[in-house]
Amino acid sequence: MYNARIWLVVRPSVGLPLLLGTVLVLSLLVHSAILTNTDWLPSFFQGSNAAAEAPAEVAANEAVQPSASIL
């Protein structure tokens, strides 16, 4: 292990909780940024299924377009 000497400077009982705590804080920051900056994720968590609704809209648009092209 190349970085094994770090534990001669920082005790593992201090360094490991700091490392894991940093990972935890960064993970929470990323998740909160995703929740606040997207509009689809909260509705996904609520159980909304936008993927099932999209083909119905496409099918409705396709049904309208052929009749308009005949005229």
Secondary structure as UniProt FT lines:
FT   TURN            2..5
FT   HELIX           6..9
FT   HELIX           12..37
FT   HELIX           40..46
FT   HELIX           50..70
//
